[in-house]
């Protein structure tokens, strides 16, 4: 009985070890690494799928959409197909293959000036008004918070700061309250605010600091010549006081000239300094400010002098760890190419930021900038002749490294549908 019990325990342990060990066998690991679906582009560099020992792969019978060269899949026509893994004639895994139409963009790298006008005016702070009865803050009394957006006064649209003063003066003189329409996050609400007379500067005040615009610099990521749409920065533009994303009414991008660079170090991010005029050298509009960057349309194509012809893109699952290049400006308006290393990349199925970790390896770039600096955001990342994404954030404690976003999601935010097939021409 004792021997039987020992045998059962030993057998149980062996089975447990076997079960736990199975996932660590290379054939099993390879099997689980085989995707259920692969997306590739027509007439571009072939996509690869894992090879499985003792298994052969077969393209869907009679299919002309995809052809095979070893473990490489080649898209011949736009459409859907499949590949079947077989062992001794028995199917063990099916991979659906989606072939998209050939798609290309022109990489950027140019330094750009950014000018945003907010939707309404943004509340960036409170202040006290010195009245005859003491200091008060009409804005706080009206339950207005920093980060709120003033949309209307007495039913009239407010588009810029200069629109506010006439209403404040009249309401103060008439001893009346202003009816304000405010936006807080995704909700709109109304509140009444009574201006107070400030004895210090002899004016009626509402006790609020407001702003209607923001400006800065960044880097162009891509331009799509067919739609004239572009993407830049790779991250959202937030107000410097409220730290909230700026909701834009309209915006403009212009050429900018890099004048100097503060080198980054551990704990201290570096920064590009550039000169630009918001009224001159306009190159395009800004219609969207999102977590993936700023987007709009260019007035005309702006060349970078290095790679001015359309290049294919890589989807998130096609990006790999290893050497790559970035395009950016260190001085003036000259776009240069520098070496980087893609340290890690996540094959994302849904739009998400921070899909890559990128390390600067180029000696010249490290000498001048110390790594990734503010103003470099949006610099396009190129790997194996494809635009794969953009640099977005620097690691504060390691300025040589930072995050990148996949180009796939920037295109999605720009309103460019890479998954939509071109309409087939009708036979004459």
C-alpha positions in Angstrom: 0.0 0.0 0.0 2.9 2.3 0.9 4.7 1.4 -2.3 1.5 2.2 -4.3 1.1 5.6 -2.7 4.7 6.5 -3.4 4.3 5.4 -7.0 1.2 7.5 -7.4 2.9 10.6 -5.9 6.0 10.1 -8.1 3.8 9.7 -11.2 1.8 12.8 -10.2 5.0 14.8 -9.8 6.4 13.6 -13.2 3.1 14.5 -14.9 3.1 18.0 -13.3 6.7 18.6 -14.4 5.8 17.4 -17.9 2.8 19.7 -18.1 4.7 22.7 -16.7 7.6 22.0 -19.1 5.5 21.7 -22.2 5.3 25.4 -22.9 9.1 25.7 -22.7 9.7 23.2 -25.6 10.7 25.1 -28.7 8.2 23.5 -31.0 5.4 24.4 -28.6 6.7 27.9 -28.3 6.9 28.2 -32.1 3.3 26.9 -32.4 2.0 29.5 -30.0 3.9 32.2 -31.8 2.1 31.5 -35.1 -0.5 34.3 -35.5 -4.2 33.7 -36.3 -4.0 36.5 -38.9 -1.3 38.2 -41.0 -1.7 41.5 -42.8 0.7 42.3 -45.7 0.9 44.8 -48.5 0.6 44.1 -52.2 3.9 44.2 -54.1 6.0 45.1 -51.0 8.7 43.3 -49.0 7.2 39.8 -48.2 5.8 39.1 -44.8 7.1 36.1 -42.9 5.4 33.4 -40.7 7.2 31.0 -38.3 8.4 27.7 -39.5 7.3 24.6 -37.5 9.4 21.5 -37.5 7.9 18.6 -39.4 5.1 20.8 -40.6 4.5 22.1 -44.1 2.5 25.2 -45.0 0.0 25.2 -47.9 -1.6 28.2 -49.5 -5.4 28.0 -50.0 -6.0 25.8 -53.0 -6.3 27.6 -56.3 -5.5 31.0 -54.7 -3.7 33.7 -56.7 -3.9 36.4 -53.9 -0.9 35.1 -52.0 2.2 33.1 -53.1 4.9 31.6 -50.9 8.6 31.5 -50.9 9.8 29.4 -47.9 8.2 31.0 -44.9 7.7 34.3 -46.7 4.3 35.3 -48.0 4.0 37.6 -51.0 0.9 39.6 -51.7 0.0 39.4 -55.4 -3.5 40.8 -55.3 -5.7 42.7 -52.8 -7.9 40.4 -50.9 -8.1 37.6 -48.3 -6.5 34.2 -48.3 -5.2 31.6 -45.9 -2.2 29.4 -45.1 -2.6 26.0 -43.5 0.0 24.2 -41.4 -0.1 20.4 -41.9 1.7 17.5 -40.2 1.5 14.2 -42.1 -1.5 15.6 -44.1 -3.4 16.6 -40.9 -4.2 20.3 -40.5 -3.0 21.7 -37.2 -3.1 25.5 -37.6 -4.8 28.0 -40.0 -3.5 31.5 -40.6 -5.8 34.0 -42.3 -3.9 36.4 -44.7 -5.2 39.9 -45.6 -3.4 41.6 -48.5 -3.8 45.4 -48.5 -3.3 47.7 -51.4 0.2 49.2 -51.8 0.4 52.2 -49.5 3.2 54.8 -49.2 3.9 58.1 -47.4 6.7 60.6 -47.6 8.7 60.8 -44.4 9.2 64.2 -42.7 12.0 65.2 -40.3 11.5 68.9 -40.8 11.4 71.2 -37.8 8.0 72.9 -37.6 6.5 75.7 -35.6 3.0 75.0 -34.1 0.4 77.6 -33.4 -2.9 76.5 -31.8 -6.1 78.5 -31.2 -8.2 77.0 -28.5 -11.9 76.1 -28.7 -13.3 79.1 -26.8 -10.9 80.4 -24.1 -9.1 78.3 -21.6 -9.2 79.0 -17.9 -5.6 78.7 -16.6 -5.9 80.3 -13.1 -7.8 82.4 -10.6 -6.9 85.8 -9.1 -8.3 88.0 -6.4 -10.0 91.3 -7.2 -9.4 94.1 -4.7 -12.9 95.6 -4.0 -14.1 98.2 -1.5 -15.3 95.3 0.8 -12.2 93.2 0.5 -10.5 90.7 -1.9 -12.9 88.3 -3.8 -12.6 85.9 -6.7 -15.7 86.1 -8.9 -14.5 83.2 -11.0 -14.2 80.8 -8.0 -17.5 82.0 -6.6 -19.1 81.0 -9.9 -17.6 77.5 -9.5 -15.3 77.8 -12.4 -12.2 75.6 -12.3 -8.8 75.7 -13.9 -9.0 73.7 -17.1 -12.6 74.7 -17.9 -13.3 76.2 -21.3 -15.4 79.4 -21.7 -17.5 78.8 -24.8 -20.2 81.6 -24.6 -21.1 84.8 -22.8 -24.8 85.6 -22.8 -25.3 83.3 -25.7 -22.5 84.8 -27.8 -19.6 82.6 -29.0 -16.3 83.4 -27.5 -13.4 82.7 -29.9 -10.5 84.7 -28.4 -9.5 86.7 -25.3 -10.4 90.0 -26.8 -14.0 88.9 -27.1 -14.4 88.8 -23.3 -13.5 92.3 -22.2 -16.5 94.2 -23.7 -19.0 91.9 -22.0 -17.2 92.2 -18.7 -17.2 96.0 -18.9 -20.9 96.3 -19.8 -22.0 93.9 -17.2 -20.0 95.6 -14.5 -21.4 99.0 -15.4 -24.9 97.7 -15.5 -24.5 95.8 -12.3 -25.6 92.6 -14.0 -24.3 89.0 -13.9 -22.8 87.3 -17.0 -24.4 84.1 -18.1 -21.4 81.8 -19.0 -21.5 78.6 -21.0 -18.6 76.4 -19.8 -17.1 73.1 -20.9 -15.5 70.8 -18.3 -14.1 67.6 -19.8 -17.0 66.2 -21.9 -19.8 68.1 -20.1 -21.2 71.5 -20.8 -22.8 73.6 -18.1 -23.9 77.2 -17.4 -23.1 79.5 -14.5 -23.6 83.1 -13.6 -20.6 85.4 -12.8 -20.9 89.0 -11.6 -17.8 91.1 -12.4 -16.3 93.1 -9.5 -14.7 96.5 -9.7 -11.0 96.4 -9.0 -9.9 99.5 -7.1 -6.3 98.7 -7.8 -6.4 99.2 -11.6 -9.9 100.8 -11.9 -11.4 98.1 -14.1 -14.1 95.5 -13.7 -12.6 92.0 -13.3 -13.9 88.4 -13.3 -11.0 86.9 -11.3 -9.9 84.5 -14.0 -6.7 84.1 -16.0 -7.5 83.0 -19.6 -5.6 81.9 -22.7 -6.7 81.5 -26.3 -3.6 80.1 -28.0 -0.4 78.1 -27.6 2.8 77.8 -29.6 5.8 75.5 -29.7 8.0 73.4 -32.0 8.1 69.8 -33.1 9.0 67.6 -36.0 7.0 66.5 -39.1 6.5 62.7 -39.3 4.8 62.0 -42.6 3.0 63.5 -45.6 0.5 61.5 -47.6 0.5 63.0 -51.1 -2.8 61.4 -52.3 -4.8 63.0 -49.5 -2.5 65.9 -48.6 -2.8 64.9 -45.0 0.2 64.9 -42.6 1.0 63.8 -39.1 3.5 65.3 -36.6 4.8 65.3 -33.0 3.4 61.8 -32.1 1.9 63.0 -28.9 -0.8 65.4 -27.7 -0.2 69.1 -27.1 -1.2 70.0 -23.5 -1.6 73.5 -21.9 1.5 74.3 -19.8 -0.6 75.4 -16.8 -3.5 73.0 -16.8 -1.6 70.0 -18.2 -4.8 69.1 -20.1 -4.9 68.5 -23.9 -5.8 71.6 -25.8 -9.1 71.5 -27.6 -8.4 73.4 -30.8 -10.6 75.7 -32.8 -8.0 76.1 -35.5 -4.3 75.8 -35.9 -1.3 76.4 -38.2 2.1 74.8 -38.8 5.0 76.8 -40.2 8.6 76.3 -41.2 10.9 76.8 -38.2 14.7 77.3 -37.9 16.6 75.5 -35.2 18.9 78.1 -33.5 20.4 76.1 -30.6 20.0 72.9 -28.6 20.2 72.4 -24.8 21.9 69.0 -24.3 19.9 66.5 -22.2 21.3 64.7 -19.2 20.0 62.3 -16.5 17.0 63.9 -14.8 17.1 67.0 -17.1 15.5 66.7 -20.6 17.2 68.6 -23.3 15.4 71.0 -25.7 15.6 72.4 -29.2 15.3 76.2 -29.6 13.8 77.4 -32.9 12.7 80.6 -34.5 9.5 80.9 -36.5 6.8 83.4 -37.4 3.2 82.3 -37.0 2.1 84.7 -39.8 4.8 83.8 -42.3 6.0 80.6 -43.9 2.7 78.7 -43.3 2.8 75.2 -44.7 -0.4 73.7 -43.4 -3.4 73.6 -41.1 -4.0 71.8 -37.8 -7.4 70.1 -37.5 -6.8 67.5 -34.8 -4.7 67.4 -31.6 -4.8 63.8 -30.2 -2.6 61.5 -28.0 -1.0 60.4 -31.3 0.1 63.8 -32.5 -1.3 66.8 -34.5 -2.9 66.3 -37.8 -4.2 68.3 -40.7 -3.4 69.1 -44.4 -0.4 70.7 -46.0 -0.8 73.5 -48.4 1.8 71.8 -50.6 4.5 69.1 -50.3 7.4 70.2 -48.2 10.6 68.3 -49.1 13.2 67.2 -46.6 16.1 66.9 -49.1 16.9 63.3 -48.1 13.9 61.1 -48.7 11.4 63.0 -50.7 9.8 60.1 -52.5 6.9 58.0 -51.1 8.1 55.0 -49.0 6.1 52.0 -47.8 5.1 51.7 -44.2 5.3 48.9 -41.7 2.4 47.7 -39.6 3.0 47.3 -35.8 3.5 43.5 -36.2 6.0 44.0 -38.9 8.4 46.2 -36.9 11.3 44.3 -35.4 14.0 44.9 -32.8 17.3 46.1 -34.3 18.9 49.0 -36.1 16.9 51.8 -37.6 17.2 55.5 -38.6 15.5 58.7 -37.6 15.2 61.9 -39.6 15.5 65.2 -37.6 17.0 68.7 -37.6 19.9 69.8 -35.5 20.7 73.2 -37.1 18.7 75.6 -39.3 16.3 73.7 -41.5 18.7 70.9 -42.6 17.1 67.4 -42.1 19.7 64.7 -41.3 19.6 61.0 -40.8 20.8 59.3 -37.6 21.3 55.8 -36.3 19.0 54.4 -33.6 18.2 51.0 -32.2 14.6 49.7 -31.7 15.0 48.0 -28.3 11.5 46.7 -28.1 8.3 46.8 -30.1 4.8 45.6 -29.3 2.6 44.2 -32.1 -0.5 46.1 -31.1 -3.9 45.1 -32.4 -5.6 48.4 -31.4 -4.4 52.0 -31.4 -2.1 52.7 -28.5 0.8 55.0 -27.8 4.2 53.9 -26.6 4.4 51.0 -29.0 8.2 51.0 -29.2 11.3 51.8 -27.1 14.0 53.5 -29.1 17.7 54.1 -28.2 19.9 56.7 -29.9 23.2 55.2 -31.0 24.5 57.8 -33.5 27.7 59.4 -32.1 27.0 62.8 -33.7 23.4 63.0 -32.3 24.6 61.9 -28.9 27.3 64.5 -28.9 25.0 67.4 -29.8 21.8 66.5 -28.0 22.7 63.8 -25.4 19.9 61.7 -26.9 16.2 62.6 -27.4 15.3 66.2 -26.6 12.1 68.3 -26.6 11.3 69.4 -30.2 12.5 66.1 -31.6 9.1 64.5 -31.0 7.6 63.4 -34.3 11.0 62.5 -35.9 10.1 59.6 -38.3 11.7 56.2 -37.6 12.7 54.2 -40.7 13.6 50.5 -40.8 14.4 48.4 -43.8 13.3 51.1 -46.2 9.9 51.5 -44.5 8.4 54.3 -42.3 7.6 52.4 -39.0 6.7 55.2 -36.6 7.9 58.3 -34.7 9.9 59.3 -31.7 7.5 60.7 -29.0 8.9 60.8 -25.4 12.3 60.8 -23.7 13.1 58.8 -20.6 14.0 61.5 -18.0 16.5 59.3 -16.3 18.1 58.1 -19.6 18.0 60.8 -22.3 19.5 58.4 -24.8 16.2 56.4 -24.9 12.5 57.0 -25.2 9.2 55.9 -26.6 8.0 55.7 -30.1 4.5 55.3 -31.6 3.7 53.1 -34.6 3.0 54.8 -37.9 -0.1 52.7 -38.3 -1.9 54.6 -35.5 -0.8 58.0 -36.6 -2.3 57.3 -40.0 -5.5 56.2 -38.3 -5.7 59.5 -36.4 -5.0 61.4 -39.5 -8.2 59.9 -41.0 -6.3 57.8 -43.5 -7.7 54.3 -43.9 -4.9 52.0 -45.0 -7.3 49.0 -44.8 -9.7 50.3 -47.4 -9.1 48.9 -50.9 -9.0 51.1 -53.9 -12.1 50.8 -56.1 -11.5 48.5 -59.0 -11.7 50.1 -62.4 -14.6 49.0 -64.6 -13.9 47.4 -67.9 -14.5 49.7 -70.9 
